[in-house]
Amino acid sequence: MKFGRRVAAILAVPLAAGTVALAAAGTANAAPVPTGYTAWIGHDQVEVSSLGVDASAVVNAADTLSLTVGSPSAGTYAQAELSLPGGSVLSPFAPTFTTDNYNAGSPRWVIELSNGKNLLGYPAQEGGQWEENWAGAPHPYTTYGQAVADAGGLGQTVKEAFIVADGDQLPGTTDTLSHVSYGGTAMTVKPVFSPVPRLSKGHAVSTAATREEVLFTLSGAPSWVRFYIVGPGAINGHVGWVNAKLGVDTAYYAGLEANHGYAVYYQPVTGQGSSVPVPGSHVGYVYFVSNK
């Protein structure tokens, strides 16, 4: 990428065709910190929700869920529901989970079928047994396989599948669930990160022999960008900040010496006046030669 005798490059993400390759500037950056976690079973997300005073449902880093029941006991719950695609049918594999707390059926798997019958699955504390929850069920407490057969067989369509903790436990009780599985697939957890500011497409435009404009594109998230300049003259070592928006941003430099090379280094930082990098962002530079 050339502008007269000026050449520019800025570190961040792959540049468009015809631009200069990225150049590392040698600064190590902190790893981004997750803002939360999402749970998945295969390609299906596990969505958590709760109701009641102080009730909560949380996805944890270590492939676990925390379900906390609140109050009043008659209406509170905390649950983790599997977002199944339409037309899903019963699996031959029994859904499972373990929990560090259990009382009177809470927490439990609930599988609601389109035919109006429900299957309730209990944790290891109850031997992993299942309950046939419909009027006239032939085997109220039995194995998963028998409950499926009594409900109409593996071809039955699943309306909803979720694990719920409710008011059968004392308000404030937190159940930590692990080894959650459905359809023979174990639940896994993925971290969620905030968008990271990324710089690209840097180039310089001369406005006079001693003045230069440097333009770059910011993507990902708005950020303050710290810069410092290296080159001859009094401007060497100058530090400043650009309050960069998404899209094209411009920094202005005066007091240059004509016909000399300068490098301007850029780094997304945590605020104006800060030298602390935004976690996960990268430092890079734009190089240009001032006009005669």
Buried (B, 14 or more C-beta within 10 A) or exposed (E): BEEEEBBBBBBBBEBEEEBBEBBEBEEEBEEBEEEEBBBBBEEBBBBBBBBBEEBBBBBBEEBBBBBBBBBEBEEBBBBBBBBBEEEBEBBEEBBBBBBEBBBEBBBBBBBBBEEEBBBBBBBEEBEBBBBBBBEEBEEEBBBBEBBBBBBBEEEBBBBBBBBBBBBBBEBEBBBBBBBBBBBEBBBEBBEEBBEBBBBBBBBBBBEEEBBBBBBBBBBBBBBBBBBBBBBEBEBEEBEBBBEBEBEEBEBEBEEBBEEEBBBBBBBBBBEEEEEEBBBBBBBBBBBBBBBE
